[in-house]
Amino acid sequence: MIPQDPMMLYSFLNMKLRDQYASLDELCEDLDLSKEEILEKMKMVGFEYDAHHNKFW
C-alpha cells in the first residue's frame, strides 16, 4: 500500500526510486501501480517526474 497523503507519497516515491528502482516504470510494474495515476497525483501537487534524474521535482 502506498501513502495517500501527497507529500508522504512524494517522499515514498523518491525514496523507492533512489534506493530500489532504476525508473518509474520499474517501480510501477513491481508494485502494481498505475503510472498514469501516480503522475496525475503528483502533478496535482506540483511535482513532475524527471526520468534523467529518476525522481520527482
N, CA, C and O atoms as a Maestro MAE file, in Angstrom:
{
 s_m_m2io_version
 :::
 2.0.0
}

f_m_ct {
 s_m_title
 :::
 protein
 m_atom[228] {
  # First column is atom index #
  i_m_mmod_type
  r_m_x_coord
  r_m_y_coord
  r_m_z_coord
  i_m_residue_number
  s_m_chain_name
  s_m_pdb_residue_name
  s_m_pdb_atom_name
  i_m_atomic_number
  :::
  1 25 0.842 -1.183 0.000 1 A "MET " " N  " 7
  2 3 0.000 0.000 0.000 1 A "MET " " CA " 6
  3 2 0.885 1.244 0.000 1 A "MET " " C  " 6
  4 15 1.891 1.306 0.708 1 A "MET " " O  " 8
  5 25 0.502 2.221 -0.794 2 A "ILE " " N  " 7
  6 3 1.274 3.451 -0.875 2 A "ILE " " CA " 6
  7 2 0.579 4.554 -0.075 2 A "ILE " " C  " 6
  8 15 -0.638 4.510 0.110 2 A "ILE " " O  " 8
  9 25 1.339 5.539 0.397 3 A "PRO " " N  " 7
  10 3 0.734 6.639 1.157 3 A "PRO " " CA " 6
  11 2 -0.296 7.397 0.321 3 A "PRO " " C  " 6
  12 15 -0.125 7.565 -0.886 3 A "PRO " " O  " 8
  13 25 -1.345 7.843 0.960 4 A "GLN " " N  " 7
  14 3 -2.381 8.613 0.280 4 A "GLN " " CA " 6
  15 2 -2.132 10.114 0.361 4 A "GLN " " C  " 6
  16 15 -2.550 10.860 -0.525 4 A "GLN " " O  " 8
  17 25 -1.460 10.560 1.406 5 A "ASP " " N  " 7
  18 3 -1.108 11.965 1.542 5 A "ASP " " CA " 6
  19 2 -0.091 12.327 0.457 5 A "ASP " " C  " 6
  20 15 0.924 11.644 0.325 5 A "ASP " " O  " 8
  21 25 -0.336 13.373 -0.315 6 A "PRO " " N  " 7
  22 3 0.551 13.709 -1.435 6 A "PRO " " CA " 6
  23 2 2.017 13.929 -1.050 6 A "PRO " " C  " 6
  24 15 2.910 13.494 -1.777 6 A "PRO " " O  " 8
  25 25 2.275 14.583 0.059 7 A "MET " " N  " 7
  26 3 3.659 14.826 0.470 7 A "MET " " CA " 6
  27 2 4.330 13.532 0.944 7 A "MET " " C  " 6
  28 15 5.517 13.321 0.698 7 A "MET " " O  " 8
  29 25 3.588 12.689 1.605 8 A "MET " " N  " 7
  30 3 4.138 11.390 2.016 8 A "MET " " CA " 6
  31 2 4.385 10.523 0.776 8 A "MET " " C  " 6
  32 15 5.377 9.798 0.710 8 A "MET " " O  " 8
  33 25 3.490 10.600 -0.191 9 A "LEU " " N  " 7
  34 3 3.652 9.849 -1.432 9 A "LEU " " CA " 6
  35 2 4.887 10.337 -2.183 9 A "LEU " " C  " 6
  36 15 5.660 9.528 -2.697 9 A "LEU " " O  " 8
  37 25 5.073 11.638 -2.249 10 A "TYR " " N  " 7
  38 3 6.257 12.222 -2.889 10 A "TYR " " CA " 6
  39 2 7.536 11.672 -2.252 10 A "TYR " " C  " 6
  40 15 8.453 11.239 -2.949 10 A "TYR " " O  " 8
  41 25 7.580 11.695 -0.949 11 A "SER " " N  " 7
  42 3 8.743 11.202 -0.213 11 A "SER " " CA " 6
  43 2 8.944 9.702 -0.436 11 A "SER " " C  " 6
  44 15 10.063 9.249 -0.673 11 A "SER " " O  " 8
  45 25 7.868 8.948 -0.360 12 A "PHE " " N  " 7
  46 3 7.900 7.499 -0.563 12 A "PHE " " CA " 6
  47 2 8.429 7.159 -1.953 12 A "PHE " " C  " 6
  48 15 9.318 6.319 -2.096 12 A "PHE " " O  " 8
  49 25 7.883 7.809 -2.972 13 A "LEU " " N  " 7
  50 3 8.295 7.518 -4.347 13 A "LEU " " CA " 6
  51 2 9.765 7.848 -4.574 13 A "LEU " " C  " 6
  52 15 10.494 7.046 -5.157 13 A "LEU " " O  " 8
  53 25 10.205 9.010 -4.125 14 A "ASN " " N  " 7
  54 3 11.601 9.377 -4.328 14 A "ASN " " CA " 6
  55 2 12.551 8.459 -3.566 14 A "ASN " " C  " 6
  56 15 13.639 8.154 -4.055 14 A "ASN " " O  " 8
  57 25 12.158 8.021 -2.386 15 A "MET " " N  " 7
  58 3 12.991 7.073 -1.639 15 A "MET " " CA " 6
  59 2 13.105 5.751 -2.399 15 A "MET " " C  " 6
  60 15 14.198 5.204 -2.542 15 A "MET " " O  " 8
  61 25 11.975 5.244 -2.880 16 A "LYS " " N  " 7
  62 3 11.983 3.983 -3.627 16 A "LYS " " CA " 6
  63 2 12.783 4.120 -4.920 16 A "LYS " " C  " 6
  64 15 13.547 3.224 -5.280 16 A "LYS " " O  " 8
  65 25 12.609 5.241 -5.617 17 A "LEU " " N  " 7
  66 3 13.345 5.462 -6.861 17 A "LEU " " CA " 6
  67 2 14.847 5.571 -6.594 17 A "LEU " " C  " 6
  68 15 15.656 5.077 -7.380 17 A "LEU " " O  " 8
  69 25 15.210 6.197 -5.519 18 A "ARG " " N  " 7
  70 3 16.625 6.345 -5.166 18 A "ARG " " CA " 6
  71 2 17.249 5.018 -4.745 18 A "ARG " " C  " 6
  72 15 18.363 4.689 -5.152 18 A "ARG " " O  " 8
  73 25 16.518 4.255 -3.923 19 A "ASP " " N  " 7
  74 3 17.104 3.074 -3.284 19 A "ASP " " CA " 6
  75 2 16.858 1.751 -3.998 19 A "ASP " " C  " 6
  76 15 17.652 0.822 -3.853 19 A "ASP " " O  " 8
  77 25 15.762 1.643 -4.777 20 A "GLN " " N  " 7
  78 3 15.393 0.329 -5.287 20 A "GLN " " CA " 6
  79 2 15.113 0.231 -6.775 20 A "GLN " " C  " 6
  80 15 15.264 -0.845 -7.354 20 A "GLN " " O  " 8
  81 25 14.709 1.321 -7.410 21 A "TYR " " N  " 7
  82 3 14.232 1.222 -8.787 21 A "TYR " " CA " 6
  83 2 14.975 2.160 -9.718 21 A "TYR " " C  " 6
  84 15 15.254 3.307 -9.368 21 A "TYR " " O  " 8
  85 25 15.291 1.670 -10.900 22 A "ALA " " N  " 7
  86 3 16.015 2.447 -11.898 22 A "ALA " " CA " 6
  87 2 15.095 3.378 -12.691 22 A "ALA " " C  " 6
  88 15 15.569 4.254 -13.414 22 A "ALA " " O  " 8
  89 25 13.783 3.186 -12.554 23 A "SER " " N  " 7
  90 3 12.838 4.035 -13.293 23 A "SER " " CA " 6
  91 2 11.463 3.973 -12.643 23 A "SER " " C  " 6
  92 15 11.168 3.079 -11.851 23 A "SER " " O  " 8
  93 25 10.636 4.943 -12.996 24 A "LEU " " N  " 7
  94 3 9.252 4.949 -12.521 24 A "LEU " " CA " 6
  95 2 8.492 3.763 -13.106 24 A "LEU " " C  " 6
  96 15 7.647 3.172 -12.434 24 A "LEU " " O  " 8
  97 25 8.788 3.415 -14.350 25 A "ASP " " N  " 7
  98 3 8.141 2.250 -14.966 25 A "ASP " " CA " 6
  99 2 8.414 0.985 -14.160 25 A "ASP " " C  " 6
  100 15 7.505 0.194 -13.909 25 A "ASP " " O  " 8
  101 25 9.657 0.800 -13.758 26 A "GLU " " N  " 7
  102 3 10.034 -0.384 -12.984 26 A "GLU " " CA " 6
  103 2 9.317 -0.402 -11.629 26 A "GLU " " C  " 6
  104 15 8.818 -1.442 -11.200 26 A "GLU " " O  " 8
  105 25 9.269 0.745 -10.966 27 A "LEU " " N  " 7
  106 3 8.587 0.851 -9.679 27 A "LEU " " CA " 6
  107 2 7.109 0.501 -9.832 27 A "LEU " " C  " 6
  108 15 6.575 -0.301 -9.066 27 A "LEU " " O  " 8
  109 25 6.455 1.098 -10.814 28 A "CYS " " N  " 7
  110 3 5.019 0.868 -11.016 28 A "CYS " " CA " 6
  111 2 4.729 -0.584 -11.365 28 A "CYS " " C  " 6
  112 15 3.756 -1.161 -10.880 28 A "CYS " " O  " 8
  113 25 5.561 -1.167 -12.195 29 A "GLU " " N  " 7
  114 3 5.356 -2.569 -12.562 29 A "GLU " " CA " 6
  115 2 5.516 -3.475 -11.351 29 A "GLU " " C  " 6
  116 15 4.697 -4.367 -11.126 29 A "GLU " " O  " 8
  117 25 6.560 -3.252 -10.577 30 A "ASP " " N  " 7
  118 3 6.830 -4.107 -9.423 30 A "ASP " " CA " 6
  119 2 5.766 -3.964 -8.334 30 A "ASP " " C  " 6
  120 15 5.384 -4.951 -7.705 30 A "ASP " " O  " 8
  121 25 5.289 -2.744 -8.113 31 A "LEU " " N  " 7
  122 3 4.300 -2.502 -7.056 31 A "LEU " " CA " 6
  123 2 2.861 -2.548 -7.561 31 A "LEU " " C  " 6
  124 15 1.923 -2.277 -6.812 31 A "LEU " " O  " 8
  125 25 2.696 -2.892 -8.834 32 A "ASP " " N  " 7
  126 3 1.379 -2.995 -9.463 32 A "ASP " " CA " 6
  127 2 0.586 -1.692 -9.321 32 A "ASP " " C  " 6
  128 15 -0.557 -1.684 -8.864 32 A "ASP " " O  " 8
  129 25 1.235 -0.580 -9.729 33 A "LEU " " N  " 7
  130 3 0.623 0.743 -9.673 33 A "LEU " " CA " 6
  131 2 0.410 1.271 -11.080 33 A "LEU " " C  " 6
  132 15 1.113 0.885 -12.013 33 A "LEU " " O  " 8
  133 25 -0.548 2.143 -11.221 34 A "SER " " N  " 7
  134 3 -0.792 2.805 -12.498 34 A "SER " " CA " 6
  135 2 0.138 4.014 -12.595 34 A "SER " " C  " 6
  136 15 0.053 4.940 -11.789 34 A "SER " " O  " 8
  137 25 1.018 3.993 -13.585 35 A "LYS " " N  " 7
  138 3 1.945 5.106 -13.772 35 A "LYS " " CA " 6
  139 2 1.173 6.395 -14.025 35 A "LYS " " C  " 6
  140 15 1.530 7.451 -13.502 35 A "LYS " " O  " 8
  141 25 0.119 6.309 -14.824 36 A "GLU " " N  " 7
  142 3 -0.675 7.497 -15.136 36 A "GLU " " CA " 6
  143 2 -1.299 8.095 -13.881 36 A "GLU " " C  " 6
  144 15 -1.318 9.316 -13.726 36 A "GLU " " O  " 8
  145 25 -1.808 7.258 -12.987 37 A "GLU " " N  " 7
  146 3 -2.409 7.758 -11.745 37 A "GLU " " CA " 6
  147 2 -1.361 8.414 -10.856 37 A "GLU " " C  " 6
  148 15 -1.613 9.462 -10.262 37 A "GLU " " O  " 8
  149 25 -0.192 7.800 -10.765 38 A "ILE " " N  " 7
  150 3 0.891 8.367 -9.954 38 A "ILE " " CA " 6
  151 2 1.301 9.729 -10.517 38 A "ILE " " C  " 6
  152 15 1.427 10.702 -9.773 38 A "ILE " " O  " 8
  153 25 1.506 9.791 -11.827 39 A "LEU " " N  " 7
  154 3 1.895 11.058 -12.451 39 A "LEU " " CA " 6
  155 2 0.832 12.137 -12.236 39 A "LEU " " C  " 6
  156 15 1.164 13.294 -11.978 39 A "LEU " " O  " 8
  157 25 -0.434 11.762 -12.342 40 A "GLU " " N  " 7
  158 3 -1.518 12.720 -12.141 40 A "GLU " " CA " 6
  159 2 -1.573 13.201 -10.692 40 A "GLU " " C  " 6
  160 15 -1.718 14.398 -10.445 40 A "GLU " " O  " 8
  161 25 -1.459 12.285 -9.736 41 A "LYS " " N  " 7
  162 3 -1.475 12.666 -8.312 41 A "LYS " " CA " 6
  163 2 -0.342 13.623 -7.993 41 A "LYS " " C  " 6
  164 15 -0.538 14.608 -7.281 41 A "LYS " " O  " 8
  165 25 0.835 13.339 -8.513 42 A "MET " " N  " 7
  166 3 1.991 14.184 -8.236 42 A "MET " " CA " 6
  167 2 1.869 15.536 -8.940 42 A "MET " " C  " 6
  168 15 2.274 16.560 -8.389 42 A "MET " " O  " 8
  169 25 1.318 15.543 -10.141 43 A "LYS " " N  " 7
  170 3 1.133 16.794 -10.879 43 A "LYS " " CA " 6
  171 2 0.156 17.712 -10.154 43 A "LYS " " C  " 6
  172 15 0.323 18.931 -10.162 43 A "LYS " " O  " 8
  173 25 -0.866 17.125 -9.525 44 A "MET " " N  " 7
  174 3 -1.875 17.910 -8.811 44 A "MET " " CA " 6
  175 2 -1.268 18.714 -7.663 44 A "MET " " C  " 6
  176 15 -1.814 19.746 -7.273 44 A "MET " " O  " 8
  177 25 -0.137 18.246 -7.118 45 A "VAL " " N  " 7
  178 3 0.505 18.976 -6.017 45 A "VAL " " CA " 6
  179 2 1.818 19.627 -6.460 45 A "VAL " " C  " 6
  180 15 2.624 20.048 -5.630 45 A "VAL " " O  " 8
  181 25 2.022 19.703 -7.781 46 A "GLY " " N  " 7
  182 3 3.142 20.474 -8.299 46 A "GLY " " CA " 6
  183 2 4.430 19.733 -8.590 46 A "GLY " " C  " 6
  184 15 5.459 20.367 -8.824 46 A "GLY " " O  " 8
  185 25 4.405 18.401 -8.582 47 A "PHE " " N  " 7
  186 3 5.621 17.632 -8.843 47 A "PHE " " CA " 6
  187 2 5.522 16.897 -10.168 47 A "PHE " " C  " 6
  188 15 4.469 16.375 -10.533 47 A "PHE " " O  " 8
  189 25 6.635 16.866 -10.877 48 A "GLU " " N  " 7
  190 3 6.705 16.112 -12.128 48 A "GLU " " CA " 6
  191 2 7.892 15.178 -12.066 48 A "GLU " " C  " 6
  192 15 8.895 15.468 -11.414 48 A "GLU " " O  " 8
  193 25 7.770 14.051 -12.750 49 A "TYR " " N  " 7
  194 3 8.838 13.053 -12.785 49 A "TYR " " CA " 6
  195 2 9.898 13.457 -13.793 49 A "TYR " " C  " 6
  196 15 9.584 13.826 -14.925 49 A "TYR " " O  " 8
  197 25 11.155 13.385 -13.377 50 A "ASP " " N  " 7
  198 3 12.296 13.646 -14.248 50 A "ASP " " CA " 6
  199 2 13.019 12.319 -14.452 50 A "ASP " " C  " 6
  200 15 13.701 11.835 -13.549 50 A "ASP " " O  " 8
  201 25 12.872 11.731 -15.636 51 A "ALA " " N  " 7
  202 3 13.453 10.422 -15.923 51 A "ALA " " CA " 6
  203 2 14.984 10.469 -15.884 51 A "ALA " " C  " 6
  204 15 15.629 9.501 -15.481 51 A "ALA " " O  " 8
  205 25 15.548 11.580 -16.297 52 A "HIS " " N  " 7
  206 3 17.009 11.696 -16.307 52 A "HIS " " CA " 6
  207 2 17.581 11.575 -14.892 52 A "HIS " " C  " 6
  208 15 18.597 10.913 -14.679 52 A "HIS " " O  " 8
  209 25 16.924 12.216 -13.937 53 A "HIS " " N  " 7
  210 3 17.374 12.160 -12.544 53 A "HIS " " CA " 6
  211 2 16.666 11.068 -11.738 53 A "HIS " " C  " 6
  212 15 17.020 10.806 -10.589 53 A "HIS " " O  " 8
  213 25 15.663 10.435 -12.353 54 A "ASN " " N  " 7
  214 3 14.876 9.380 -11.717 54 A "ASN " " CA " 6
  215 2 14.296 9.841 -10.372 54 A "ASN " " C  " 6
  216 15 14.462 9.180 -9.347 54 A "ASN " " O  " 8
  217 25 13.620 10.978 -10.407 55 A "LYS " " N  " 7
  218 3 12.982 11.481 -9.205 55 A "LYS " " CA " 6
  219 2 11.892 12.481 -9.565 55 A "LYS " " C  " 6
  220 15 11.828 12.989 -10.684 55 A "LYS " " O  " 8
  221 25 11.047 12.743 -8.590 56 A "PHE " " N  " 7
  222 3 10.033 13.783 -8.737 56 A "PHE " " CA " 6
  223 2 10.615 15.086 -8.217 56 A "PHE " " C  " 6
  224 15 11.303 15.106 -7.197 56 A "PHE " " O  " 8
  225 25 10.332 16.185 -8.930 57 A "TRP " " N  " 7
  226 3 10.768 17.534 -8.545 57 A "TRP " " CA " 6
  227 2 9.564 18.385 -8.309 57 A "TRP " " C  " 6
  228 15 9.696 19.562 -7.974 57 A "TRP " " O  " 8
  :::
 }
 m_bond[227] {
  # First column is bond index #
  i_m_from
  i_m_to
  i_m_order
  :::
  1 1 2 1
  2 2 3 1
  3 3 4 2
  4 3 5 1
  5 5 6 1
  6 6 7 1
  7 7 8 2
  8 7 9 1
  9 9 10 1
  10 10 11 1
  11 11 12 2
  12 11 13 1
  13 13 14 1
  14 14 15 1
  15 15 16 2
  16 15 17 1
  17 17 18 1
  18 18 19 1
  19 19 20 2
  20 19 21 1
  21 21 22 1
  22 22 23 1
  23 23 24 2
  24 23 25 1
  25 25 26 1
  26 26 27 1
  27 27 28 2
  28 27 29 1
  29 29 30 1
  30 30 31 1
  31 31 32 2
  32 31 33 1
  33 33 34 1
  34 34 35 1
  35 35 36 2
  36 35 37 1
  37 37 38 1
  38 38 39 1
  39 39 40 2
  40 39 41 1
  41 41 42 1
  42 42 43 1
  43 43 44 2
  44 43 45 1
  45 45 46 1
  46 46 47 1
  47 47 48 2
  48 47 49 1
  49 49 50 1
  50 50 51 1
  51 51 52 2
  52 51 53 1
  53 53 54 1
  54 54 55 1
  55 55 56 2
  56 55 57 1
  57 57 58 1
  58 58 59 1
  59 59 60 2
  60 59 61 1
  61 61 62 1
  62 62 63 1
  63 63 64 2
  64 63 65 1
  65 65 66 1
  66 66 67 1
  67 67 68 2
  68 67 69 1
  69 69 70 1
  70 70 71 1
  71 71 72 2
  72 71 73 1
  73 73 74 1
  74 74 75 1
  75 75 76 2
  76 75 77 1
  77 77 78 1
  78 78 79 1
  79 79 80 2
  80 79 81 1
  81 81 82 1
  82 82 83 1
  83 83 84 2
  84 83 85 1
  85 85 86 1
  86 86 87 1
  87 87 88 2
  88 87 89 1
  89 89 90 1
  90 90 91 1
  91 91 92 2
  92 91 93 1
  93 93 94 1
  94 94 95 1
  95 95 96 2
  96 95 97 1
  97 97 98 1
  98 98 99 1
  99 99 100 2
  100 99 101 1
  101 101 102 1
  102 102 103 1
  103 103 104 2
  104 103 105 1
  105 105 106 1
  106 106 107 1
  107 107 108 2
  108 107 109 1
  109 109 110 1
  110 110 111 1
  111 111 112 2
  112 111 113 1
  113 113 114 1
  114 114 115 1
  115 115 116 2
  116 115 117 1
  117 117 118 1
  118 118 119 1
  119 119 120 2
  120 119 121 1
  121 121 122 1
  122 122 123 1
  123 123 124 2
  124 123 125 1
  125 125 126 1
  126 126 127 1
  127 127 128 2
  128 127 129 1
  129 129 130 1
  130 130 131 1
  131 131 132 2
  132 131 133 1
  133 133 134 1
  134 134 135 1
  135 135 136 2
  136 135 137 1
  137 137 138 1
  138 138 139 1
  139 139 140 2
  140 139 141 1
  141 141 142 1
  142 142 143 1
  143 143 144 2
  144 143 145 1
  145 145 146 1
  146 146 147 1
  147 147 148 2
  148 147 149 1
  149 149 150 1
  150 150 151 1
  151 151 152 2
  152 151 153 1
  153 153 154 1
  154 154 155 1
  155 155 156 2
  156 155 157 1
  157 157 158 1
  158 158 159 1
  159 159 160 2
  160 159 161 1
  161 161 162 1
  162 162 163 1
  163 163 164 2
  164 163 165 1
  165 165 166 1
  166 166 167 1
  167 167 168 2
  168 167 169 1
  169 169 170 1
  170 170 171 1
  171 171 172 2
  172 171 173 1
  173 173 174 1
  174 174 175 1
  175 175 176 2
  176 175 177 1
  177 177 178 1
  178 178 179 1
  179 179 180 2
  180 179 181 1
  181 181 182 1
  182 182 183 1
  183 183 184 2
  184 183 185 1
  185 185 186 1
  186 186 187 1
  187 187 188 2
  188 187 189 1
  189 189 190 1
  190 190 191 1
  191 191 192 2
  192 191 193 1
  193 193 194 1
  194 194 195 1
  195 195 196 2
  196 195 197 1
  197 197 198 1
  198 198 199 1
  199 199 200 2
  200 199 201 1
  201 201 202 1
  202 202 203 1
  203 203 204 2
  204 203 205 1
  205 205 206 1
  206 206 207 1
  207 207 208 2
  208 207 209 1
  209 209 210 1
  210 210 211 1
  211 211 212 2
  212 211 213 1
  213 213 214 1
  214 214 215 1
  215 215 216 2
  216 215 217 1
  217 217 218 1
  218 218 219 1
  219 219 220 2
  220 219 221 1
  221 221 222 1
  222 222 223 1
  223 223 224 2
  224 223 225 1
  225 225 226 1
  226 226 227 1
  227 227 228 2
  :::
 }
}
